[in-house]
Amino acid sequence: MRGERGSALLVTLGALALVGALAASALVLVAGPSSRAAAALAQAEAMRAAEGAAHRLIAAASSEALRGAAPLDGTVISTDFLGAQIDFAAQDAGGLIDLNAAPEPALARLLAATGASEAEAEEIAALWIAARAEAGPRGGWEEAEAALEALPESLRAAARPALAHATVRNGRPGVDPWAATAPALAAAGALDLGEAQDFVARRALEGRRAAPPEPRAPGAWLASEARSARLTVRAEGARGGRAEITVELRLSTSPLAPVAILSWR
């Protein structure tokens, strides 16, 4: 009798364990889609806020008065919009290293300033110069990200951070020190990155009263006409969703087309 009771107890425990496992599986199956739906909703809300903010900022750039009041040196400005935290920055292309025009040493310095090793920086810069030579004087990249395609997979990760400080719309080998990012300033002027960062910090506080450092490369500082800019908008919604949009703009004094969108990512 005791053996039968023991067997029955084991069967009962096994059945309970099976029911528990099935219940847990059902909970995962139910909670999984619900969790994914909530994440998708949070992402959609953040993207909606980012896109709305980008359109508002582009509309503001159509006004010469508003455009002149906005910093084009990559300064990050924070605000609230559609229930989301918005961080945006406008960067004059004249303050970025032009991948189609910069000399090889400047490209190598930019790569080194953004984390590439010295060997990686020299190899990547040489490959970019070779790709430019192959494309000819009328060639060149239409987007900065396209420069990665000239590199083997093993070097693309080292090159990618430099693209935040690079453009294909400056058109000149130097940068405007009043608009340049610190890595671009260091690359164009052959400066130490710390020296460039110090000037950018003083520029933010003192404006034009801050004297740019003396460049150690010829033709490094060139005044920009602010005819092309990169707008970056990041949004974080109330539900935790995040989104980022980057827009390349052409700016004009023409009242018919003061702003043209060149790319939207």
C-alpha positions as CSV (number, residue, x, y, z in Angstrom):
1,M,0.0,0.0,0.0
2,R,2.8,2.4,0.9
3,G,4.5,1.7,-2.4
4,E,1.3,2.5,-4.3
5,R,0.9,5.7,-2.4
6,G,4.6,6.7,-3.1
7,S,4.1,6.0,-6.8
8,A,0.9,8.0,-6.8
9,L,2.7,10.9,-5.1
10,L,5.5,10.9,-7.7
11,V,3.0,10.8,-10.5
12,T,1.1,13.8,-8.9
13,L,4.4,15.8,-8.5
14,G,5.4,15.0,-12.0
15,A,2.0,16.2,-13.3
16,L,2.2,19.4,-11.3
17,A,5.7,20.1,-12.6
18,L,4.4,19.6,-16.2
19,V,1.5,21.9,-15.6
20,G,3.8,24.5,-14.1
21,A,6.2,24.3,-17.1
22,L,3.3,24.6,-19.5
23,A,1.9,27.6,-17.6
24,A,5.3,29.3,-17.7
25,S,5.7,28.7,-21.4
26,A,2.2,30.2,-22.0
27,L,3.2,33.2,-19.9
28,V,6.3,33.8,-22.1
29,L,4.3,33.4,-25.3
30,V,1.7,35.9,-24.1
31,A,4.2,38.4,-22.6
32,G,6.7,38.1,-25.5
33,P,4.4,39.8,-28.2
34,S,3.1,42.3,-25.6
35,S,6.7,43.3,-24.7
36,R,7.7,43.6,-28.3
37,A,4.6,45.6,-29.1
38,A,5.4,48.0,-26.2
39,A,9.0,48.4,-27.4
40,A,7.8,49.0,-31.0
41,L,5.4,51.7,-29.7
42,A,8.1,53.4,-27.7
43,Q,10.4,53.4,-30.7
44,A,7.6,54.8,-33.0
45,E,6.9,57.6,-30.5
46,A,10.6,58.6,-30.3
47,M,10.9,58.5,-34.1
48,R,7.8,60.6,-34.5
49,A,9.3,63.2,-32.1
50,A,12.7,63.2,-33.9
51,E,11.1,63.6,-37.3
52,G,8.8,66.4,-36.1
53,A,11.7,68.2,-34.5
54,A,13.8,67.8,-37.6
55,H,11.1,69.3,-39.8
56,R,10.6,72.2,-37.4
57,L,14.4,72.9,-37.4
58,I,14.6,72.7,-41.2
59,A,11.7,75.2,-41.5
60,A,13.5,77.5,-39.1
61,A,16.7,77.3,-41.3
62,S,14.6,78.7,-44.1
63,S,14.7,82.1,-42.3
64,E,17.9,84.0,-42.6
65,A,17.3,85.7,-39.2
66,L,16.8,82.4,-37.4
67,R,19.6,80.7,-39.3
68,G,22.0,83.4,-38.3
69,A,21.0,83.0,-34.6
70,A,21.7,79.3,-34.6
71,P,25.2,77.9,-33.8
72,L,26.6,75.9,-36.7
73,D,29.6,74.5,-34.7
74,G,28.0,71.3,-33.5
75,T,26.9,72.7,-30.2
76,V,24.3,70.3,-28.7
77,I,21.0,72.0,-27.7
78,S,18.4,70.2,-25.6
79,T,14.7,70.8,-25.5
80,D,11.3,69.0,-25.1
81,F,9.1,68.3,-28.1
82,L,6.0,66.1,-28.4
83,G,6.7,64.6,-25.0
84,A,10.2,63.6,-25.8
85,Q,13.7,64.8,-24.8
86,I,15.3,66.3,-27.9
87,D,19.0,66.9,-28.4
88,F,20.0,68.5,-31.7
89,A,23.1,70.0,-33.2
90,A,23.8,71.8,-36.5
91,Q,27.3,71.4,-37.9
92,D,28.6,73.6,-40.7
93,A,30.3,71.4,-43.3
94,G,33.1,73.9,-43.4
95,G,34.1,72.7,-40.0
96,L,34.5,69.1,-41.1
97,I,37.3,67.3,-42.9
98,D,36.4,66.8,-46.6
99,L,37.2,63.2,-47.6
100,N,37.3,64.3,-51.2
101,A,39.7,67.2,-50.7
102,A,41.8,66.7,-47.6
103,P,45.5,65.7,-48.0
104,E,46.6,62.2,-46.8
105,P,48.3,63.5,-43.6
106,A,45.1,65.3,-42.5
107,L,43.0,62.2,-43.1
108,A,45.5,60.1,-41.1
109,R,45.4,62.6,-38.2
110,L,41.6,62.6,-38.2
111,L,41.6,58.8,-38.0
112,A,44.1,58.9,-35.2
113,A,42.2,61.6,-33.3
114,T,39.0,59.4,-33.4
115,G,40.5,56.2,-32.0
116,A,42.3,54.4,-34.9
117,S,45.9,53.2,-34.2
118,E,48.7,54.9,-36.0
119,A,49.1,51.9,-38.3
120,E,45.4,51.7,-39.1
121,A,45.2,55.5,-39.6
122,E,48.0,55.5,-42.1
123,E,46.7,52.5,-44.0
124,I,43.1,53.8,-44.2
125,A,44.3,57.3,-45.3
126,A,46.4,55.7,-48.1
127,L,43.5,53.6,-49.3
128,W,41.2,56.6,-49.4
129,I,43.8,58.6,-51.4
130,A,44.2,55.7,-53.8
131,A,40.4,55.5,-54.2
132,R,40.2,59.2,-54.9
133,A,43.0,58.9,-57.5
134,E,41.2,56.0,-59.2
135,A,38.0,58.0,-59.4
136,G,39.7,61.0,-61.1
137,P,39.2,64.7,-60.6
138,R,35.5,64.5,-61.3
139,G,35.0,61.5,-59.0
140,G,34.7,61.4,-55.3
141,W,32.2,60.2,-52.8
142,E,28.7,61.6,-52.7
143,E,28.2,60.6,-49.1
144,A,30.9,60.3,-46.4
145,E,29.7,56.8,-45.4
146,A,30.5,55.6,-49.0
147,A,34.2,56.0,-48.1
148,L,33.9,52.9,-46.0
149,E,33.4,50.8,-49.1
150,A,36.9,51.6,-50.2
151,L,38.2,49.7,-47.2
152,P,38.5,46.0,-46.3
153,E,36.1,44.8,-43.6
154,S,38.9,44.6,-41.1
155,L,39.5,48.4,-41.2
156,R,35.9,49.7,-41.4
157,A,35.3,49.7,-37.6
158,A,38.5,51.7,-37.1
159,A,37.4,54.2,-39.8
160,R,33.8,54.7,-38.8
161,P,34.2,57.1,-35.9
162,A,36.0,59.6,-38.1
163,L,32.9,60.0,-40.3
164,A,31.3,62.0,-37.5
165,H,33.9,64.7,-38.2
166,A,34.1,64.3,-42.0
167,T,32.0,65.4,-44.9
168,V,32.1,65.4,-48.7
169,R,30.5,68.9,-49.0
170,N,33.2,71.2,-47.7
171,G,35.1,71.2,-51.0
172,R,38.3,72.4,-49.5
173,P,41.3,70.9,-47.8
174,G,41.1,73.1,-44.6
175,V,38.4,73.9,-42.0
176,D,36.9,77.0,-40.5
177,P,38.2,77.1,-36.9
178,W,35.1,78.9,-35.8
179,A,32.9,75.9,-36.8
180,A,35.2,73.0,-36.6
181,T,34.9,70.0,-34.3
182,A,37.9,69.3,-32.1
183,P,39.1,66.2,-34.1
184,A,38.6,68.1,-37.4
185,L,40.5,71.1,-36.0
186,A,43.4,68.8,-34.9
187,A,43.5,67.0,-38.2
188,A,43.5,70.1,-40.4
189,G,45.9,72.1,-38.3
190,A,48.2,69.3,-37.2
191,L,47.4,70.1,-33.6
192,D,47.4,67.9,-30.5
193,L,43.8,66.8,-29.9
194,G,43.9,68.3,-26.4
195,E,45.0,71.7,-27.8
196,A,42.0,71.5,-30.2
197,Q,39.6,70.5,-27.5
198,D,40.8,73.4,-25.3
199,F,40.1,75.9,-28.1
200,V,36.7,74.5,-28.8
201,A,35.8,74.8,-25.1
202,R,37.1,78.5,-25.0
203,R,35.2,79.2,-28.2
204,A,32.0,78.0,-26.6
205,L,32.5,80.4,-23.7
206,E,34.2,83.4,-25.3
207,G,33.0,83.3,-28.9
208,R,35.1,85.2,-31.4
209,R,37.3,86.6,-28.5
210,A,39.0,83.2,-28.3
211,A,42.0,83.2,-30.6
212,P,42.4,80.1,-32.7
213,P,45.6,78.1,-32.2
214,E,48.3,78.7,-34.7
215,P,48.1,75.8,-37.3
216,R,51.1,73.7,-38.0
217,A,49.9,72.7,-41.5
218,P,49.7,75.2,-44.4
219,G,46.2,76.2,-45.6
220,A,44.6,74.7,-42.5
221,W,42.2,77.5,-41.6
222,L,39.7,78.6,-44.2
223,A,36.6,80.8,-43.6
224,S,33.3,79.0,-44.4
225,E,30.4,80.5,-46.2
226,A,28.0,78.2,-44.3
227,R,26.3,76.8,-47.4
228,S,26.1,73.2,-46.3
229,A,25.2,71.8,-42.9
230,R,24.6,68.6,-41.1
231,L,21.6,68.5,-38.7
232,T,21.6,65.7,-36.1
233,V,18.4,65.1,-34.0
234,R,18.2,62.6,-31.2
235,A,15.0,61.8,-29.3
236,E,14.2,59.9,-26.2
237,G,10.5,59.3,-25.5
238,A,8.7,59.0,-22.2
239,R,8.5,55.2,-22.7
240,G,12.2,54.9,-23.2
241,G,12.2,54.7,-27.0
242,R,15.2,56.3,-28.8
243,A,15.6,57.6,-32.3
244,E,18.2,59.5,-34.3
245,I,18.0,61.3,-37.6
246,T,20.8,62.9,-39.6
247,V,20.0,65.4,-42.4
248,E,22.4,67.0,-44.8
249,L,21.2,70.4,-45.9
250,R,22.3,72.9,-48.6
251,L,21.7,76.5,-47.4
252,S,21.1,79.3,-49.8
253,T,20.2,83.0,-49.7
254,S,17.6,82.4,-52.5
255,P,14.0,83.2,-51.2
256,L,12.7,80.5,-53.6
257,A,14.8,77.6,-52.2
258,P,16.6,78.7,-49.0
259,V,17.0,75.1,-47.8
260,A,17.4,71.9,-49.8
261,I,17.6,68.4,-48.2
262,L,20.5,66.5,-49.7
263,S,20.1,63.3,-47.6
264,W,18.0,62.0,-44.7
265,R,19.1,59.1,-42.6
